[in-house]
């Protein structure tokens, strides 16, 4: 069976941090963190912008369908004549 592969916990984070430091070097880490922060900020701004666009489009669609509704309820249609067989 495969063990539960969830989020790293405790000492696993230290191992991951050590690997990152070895790969990127301590001089590049501040720049890497800054770039990640910028990317996160851009991501959040895009999420907010797209959310607003979706709400605006939903409002337009709702308004369009509200305009297409008939002002009065349609009259009840007469039932078709019954045929006797």
Secondary structure, 3 states (H helix, E strand, C coil): CCCCCCCCCCHHHHHHHHHHHHHHCHHHHHHHHHHHHHHHHHHHHHHHHHHHHHHHHHHHHHHHHHHHCCCCCCCCCCCCCCCCC
